[in-house]
Amino acid sequence: MKIILVDIGTGTQDIFLYDSRLEVENGFKLILPSPTMMMHRRIREATRRGDPILLTGLTMGGGPSAWAAEAHARAGCPVYATPEAARTLDDDLERVTAMGIQVVSADEALRLPSSVLRLELRDFDFIAIAETFTRFGVSLDGLAAIAVAVFDHGAAPPGFSDRRFRFDYLDECIRRENRLSAFAYLREDIPTMMTRLQAVADSAKDVNAPLVVMDTAPAAVLGATFDPVVAARERKLIVNVGNFHTLAFRLGPVGIEGLFEHHTGLLDLSKLESLLRALADGSLHHESVFNDMGHGALIYNATPLPLGEGEFDVVVSGPRRSIFHALSPSLYPLSPYFAVPFGDMMLTGCIGLLAAIADLLPDLAGAVQASLRGGERNATAPWDIED
């Protein structure tokens, strides 16, 4: 049984091919530039040439790609975008137009001259991934499932804060089902307001396999729990320090005890430690985080989580985890543990996706859970496997 797992961040897309016949450590993996970074580079090249561009395709992760499109327009180069692609920059198309970008219909896009460079936006490109594996003699035929993680703010109603909308969504997910895989959906169950998750599903509509989509930070936190050192703790504090967003969970025997989310760019180690300590002791308030331009905080279990009683206080994952390498200005700095599930920090989100598949697709659960436990190991070596 094979499952392709893709964790799409701002800097990289981390791809893992799970094969139930192999130990997890023997699975094939790719660490590649993220789709938004690839589009960023293509737009910047067009800017240097002075080419007009047309953005087509689907809503995808913004950040670098959106910044490049705005810079292209500011440089005096025409930028056209179909509505779905334009929502990569902002859900409010009037705000996209105010950036100097011309939103055009599909018919209008077809009538643009051939000198306009067509750029198709999408987060998930199964064909490109399959072709890459095929070049190395690895087939993706007969996949049992596909899972993709992206960050999705959701489409907030006009005039409603994106940050508050995002955090209301997190709260609703946990109250509905208190486990990290509550942030994962089968293709047919994706909420309509989660437009980026839906765009991923649309990009995979021709792939004949069950599709699971999930939010990136919960996927990383769930994956971190499969580090054996982390798994040994019944209650734990886990923070995923992403390029744009930092999300921390306090976990216990009955699920999620509390969480907060903030923008990584607004945090230094001192502020992050303060937030983590408040999350641990239950004193963190939603408004204090929101008023600091974060998304917010939620406490579901007021029982404090004691710190300073073991070898580490907080489990850390994410591409900007190096913030914990800095000299802490705190009098009693938190002691971090850097999670490495199955020996590979870069696959943390993919391991979380794999765990979510076991929850959402019961027919696959047995094999997946056996692999994640690390028990019932199949002694088959990669050179003995025939596709």
C-alpha positions in Angstrom: 0.0 0.0 0.0 1.4 3.4 -1.0 0.3 6.9 0.1 1.8 10.1 -1.1 2.0 12.8 1.6 2.8 16.5 0.7 3.3 19.2 3.3 3.3 22.6 1.6 4.8 25.5 3.4 6.1 28.9 2.5 9.7 27.8 1.8 9.5 24.2 0.9 7.1 21.4 -0.1 8.0 18.2 1.7 7.0 15.1 -0.1 7.0 11.5 1.4 6.0 8.3 -0.3 4.8 6.0 2.4 4.9 2.3 1.5 3.4 -0.1 4.1 5.9 -2.8 3.0 8.8 -0.8 4.3 9.9 0.8 7.5 9.0 4.5 7.5 12.7 5.4 7.6 13.2 3.6 4.2 10.5 5.6 2.5 11.4 7.9 -0.4 11.2 11.6 0.1 11.6 14.9 -1.7 12.3 18.3 -0.2 11.6 20.9 -3.0 10.9 24.6 -3.3 7.3 25.5 -2.3 4.9 26.4 -5.1 4.7 30.0 -3.9 8.5 30.3 -4.1 8.6 28.8 -7.6 5.9 31.3 -8.8 7.8 34.1 -7.0 10.9 33.4 -9.1 8.9 33.1 -12.4 7.2 36.5 -11.8 10.5 38.2 -10.8 12.0 36.9 -14.1 9.1 38.4 -16.0 9.6 41.7 -14.2 13.2 41.8 -15.2 12.1 41.3 -18.8 9.2 43.7 -18.5 6.7 41.1 -19.7 3.0 41.4 -19.0 1.6 38.5 -17.1 -1.7 36.7 -16.6 -2.3 34.7 -13.5 -4.7 31.8 -14.1 -5.5 28.5 -12.3 -6.5 28.3 -8.6 -6.2 30.0 -5.3 -2.8 29.1 -3.8 -0.5 30.1 -1.0 0.3 33.8 -1.2 3.3 35.4 0.5 6.2 35.4 -2.0 4.0 34.9 -5.1 1.7 37.7 -4.0 4.5 40.0 -3.2 6.1 39.4 -6.6 2.8 40.1 -8.4 2.4 43.4 -6.5 6.0 44.3 -7.3 5.4 43.5 -11.0 2.5 45.9 -11.1 4.4 48.6 -9.2 7.2 48.3 -11.8 4.7 49.4 -14.4 4.2 45.9 -15.9 0.7 44.8 -16.6 -0.7 42.1 -14.4 -4.0 40.3 -15.2 -5.6 37.6 -13.1 -8.7 35.5 -13.3 -10.9 35.6 -10.2 -9.8 32.4 -8.6 -6.1 33.1 -9.1 -6.6 36.7 -7.9 -7.9 35.5 -4.5 -4.3 34.3 -3.9 -3.6 37.9 -3.2 -6.8 38.8 -1.3 -10.2 37.3 -1.0 -11.6 40.8 -1.7 -11.2 41.3 -5.4 -11.7 45.1 -5.0 -8.6 45.2 -2.9 -6.7 43.1 -5.6 -7.8 45.7 -8.2 -6.5 48.5 -5.9 -3.1 46.8 -6.1 -3.0 47.6 -9.8 -4.0 44.1 -10.9 -6.6 43.8 -13.6 -9.1 41.0 -12.7 -10.5 39.5 -15.9 -12.9 36.8 -16.8 -11.9 33.5 -18.4 -13.2 34.7 -21.7 -11.3 38.0 -21.4 -8.2 36.1 -20.5 -8.5 34.1 -23.7 -8.6 37.3 -25.8 -5.3 38.7 -24.3 -2.5 38.8 -26.8 0.1 36.0 -27.0 2.8 38.3 -25.7 1.2 38.1 -22.2 3.0 35.4 -20.2 0.5 32.8 -18.8 1.3 31.6 -15.3 -0.9 28.9 -13.8 -1.3 29.0 -10.0 -1.8 25.8 -7.9 -0.5 24.5 -4.6 -0.6 20.8 -5.5 0.7 19.5 -8.8 0.4 15.7 -8.8 1.6 15.3 -12.4 4.9 17.1 -11.6 5.4 15.0 -8.4 4.6 11.7 -10.2 6.9 12.6 -13.1 9.8 13.3 -10.7 9.4 10.0 -9.0 9.1 8.2 -12.4 12.4 9.7 -13.5 13.9 7.7 -10.6 12.1 4.6 -11.4 9.4 4.9 -8.8 5.7 4.5 -9.9 2.8 6.3 -8.2 0.2 4.0 -9.8 -2.3 2.4 -7.6 -2.0 4.9 -4.7 -4.3 4.0 -1.7 -4.6 7.7 -0.7 -3.1 11.2 -1.1 -2.8 13.7 1.7 -1.8 17.4 1.3 -1.3 20.0 4.1 -1.6 23.8 3.5 -2.3 26.8 5.7 -5.8 28.2 5.1 -7.1 31.4 6.7 -10.5 30.7 5.2 -12.6 33.3 3.3 -13.8 35.7 5.9 -17.0 37.7 5.2 -16.4 41.3 4.0 -15.4 43.5 7.0 -14.7 40.6 9.3 -11.1 40.1 10.6 -9.2 37.3 8.9 -7.4 36.6 12.2 -10.6 36.3 14.2 -12.2 34.2 11.4 -9.3 31.9 11.4 -9.3 31.4 15.2 -13.1 31.0 15.4 -12.6 28.1 12.9 -9.9 26.5 15.0 -12.2 26.7 18.1 -15.1 25.2 16.2 -12.9 22.3 15.0 -11.7 21.4 18.5 -15.2 21.7 20.1 -16.5 19.4 17.4 -13.8 16.8 17.9 -11.0 17.3 20.4 -8.1 15.8 18.5 -5.5 17.2 16.1 -6.9 15.2 13.1 -10.0 17.3 13.5 -8.2 19.7 11.2 -8.1 17.1 8.4 -10.9 16.5 5.9 -11.8 14.0 3.2 -12.3 15.7 -0.2 -16.1 15.7 0.1 -16.1 17.1 3.6 -14.0 20.3 3.1 -15.9 23.3 4.5 -16.9 25.8 1.7 -15.2 28.7 3.6 -11.8 26.9 3.5 -11.0 28.1 -0.1 -7.4 27.0 -0.2 -8.1 23.5 1.0 -10.9 23.3 -1.6 -8.4 24.6 -4.3 -6.1 21.7 -3.4 -9.0 19.3 -3.9 -9.8 20.9 -7.2 -6.2 20.5 -8.4 -6.4 16.8 -7.6 -9.9 16.1 -9.1 -8.4 13.9 -11.9 -6.4 11.8 -9.4 -8.2 8.5 -8.8 -7.4 8.1 -5.1 -9.0 9.2 -1.8 -7.8 12.7 -0.9 -7.2 14.1 2.6 -6.4 17.8 3.2 -5.2 19.3 6.5 -4.0 22.5 8.0 -0.2 22.6 8.1 0.5 23.5 11.8 -1.7 20.8 13.4 -0.2 18.3 11.0 3.3 19.2 12.2 2.2 19.1 15.9 0.6 15.7 15.3 3.7 14.5 13.6 5.9 15.6 16.4 4.0 13.4 18.8 5.5 10.4 17.1 9.0 11.2 18.2 9.5 8.6 20.9 10.8 11.1 23.4 7.7 13.2 22.9 5.4 10.2 22.9 6.6 9.2 26.4 5.1 12.3 27.9 1.4 12.1 28.8 1.0 15.9 28.9 3.2 18.2 26.7 3.6 21.6 25.2 4.4 21.6 21.4 5.1 24.7 19.3 5.4 24.8 15.5 7.4 27.9 14.5 6.5 28.4 10.9 7.8 31.0 8.5 4.7 33.1 8.8 2.7 31.6 11.7 3.5 30.1 15.1 1.0 27.7 16.6 1.4 26.1 20.0 -0.7 23.3 21.5 -0.9 22.0 25.0 -1.8 18.4 24.8 -3.0 15.9 27.5 -4.6 12.5 27.8 -8.0 13.6 26.6 -6.8 15.8 23.7 -6.1 19.5 23.2 -6.0 21.4 26.5 -5.2 24.8 25.0 -3.5 26.6 22.1 -2.4 30.0 20.7 -1.5 31.3 17.3 0.6 34.3 16.4 2.5 35.8 13.5 6.1 34.5 13.7 7.5 37.9 12.4 6.1 39.6 15.5 7.8 37.2 18.0 11.2 37.2 19.6 12.3 34.5 22.0 11.3 36.5 25.0 7.7 37.1 23.8 7.4 33.5 22.6 8.6 32.1 26.0 6.1 34.3 27.8 3.2 33.1 25.6 4.3 29.4 26.1 4.5 29.8 29.9 1.1 31.4 30.0 -0.3 28.6 27.8 1.2 26.1 30.2 -0.2 27.6 33.4 -3.6 28.4 31.9 -3.3 32.2 32.3 -3.2 33.1 28.6 -6.1 35.2 27.3 -7.4 35.4 23.8 -7.6 39.2 23.6 -4.1 39.7 24.8 -2.8 37.7 21.8 -5.4 39.1 19.3 -4.6 42.7 20.4 -0.9 42.0 19.8 -1.9 41.2 16.1 -1.9 37.5 16.7 -4.9 35.2 16.0 -5.7 34.4 19.6 -5.6 31.9 22.4 -8.0 29.2 23.8 -7.8 27.3 27.1 -10.0 24.2 27.4 -8.4 22.7 30.5 -7.3 25.1 33.3 -5.1 22.5 35.1 -1.6 23.9 34.8 1.1 22.0 33.0 4.2 22.2 35.3 7.4 23.2 33.6 11.0 22.7 34.7 10.4 19.2 36.0 12.0 17.2 33.2 14.8 17.3 30.6 12.8 19.7 28.5 9.8 22.0 28.8 8.6 22.5 25.2 8.7 20.4 22.0 9.7 22.5 19.0 9.1 21.9 15.3 9.0 24.1 12.2 11.3 25.9 9.8 12.1 28.8 12.2 12.7 26.6 15.2 16.2 28.2 15.4 14.6 31.0 17.4 15.3 28.7 20.4 19.0 28.7 19.6 19.2 32.4 20.5 20.4 33.4 23.9 17.2 33.8 26.0 16.9 37.1 27.9 14.6 35.3 30.3 15.9 34.6 33.8 14.6 31.0 33.6 14.6 30.2 29.8 12.4 27.3 28.6 14.3 24.2 27.7 13.4 23.0 24.2 13.4 19.6 22.6 13.6 19.5 18.8 11.3 16.8 17.6 12.6 14.3 15.0 9.9 11.7 14.3 11.4 8.7 12.5 14.7 10.6 12.5 13.7 13.4 10.1 12.6 16.8 11.2 11.6 17.7 7.7 9.0 15.0 7.5 7.1 16.0 10.7 4.1 17.4 8.8 4.0 14.3 6.5 4.0 12.0 9.5 1.1 14.0 10.9 -0.8 13.7 7.6 -0.2 9.9 7.7 -1.7 9.8 11.3 -4.7 11.8 10.1 -5.3 9.3 7.3 -5.5 6.5 9.8 -8.3 8.4 11.6 -10.2 9.4 8.4 -9.8 6.2 6.3 -10.5 3.2 8.5 -9.7 0.7 5.8 -6.1 1.9 5.8 -5.8 2.4 9.6 -4.3 -1.0 10.5 -1.3 -0.8 8.3 -0.6 2.9 8.9 -0.9 2.5 12.7 1.4 -0.4 12.7 4.0 1.6 10.8 3.6 4.6 13.1 4.0 2.4 16.2 7.3 1.2 14.7 6.2 -2.3 15.6 5.3 -5.3 13.4 8.1 -4.2 11.1 8.3 -5.8 7.7 11.8 -7.0 7.0 11.5 -6.4 3.3 14.3 -4.3 1.9 13.7 -1.6 -0.8 15.6 -3.7 -3.4 13.2 -6.5 -2.9 10.1 -4.4 -3.6 8.5 -4.6 -7.1 5.9 -2.0 -7.9 
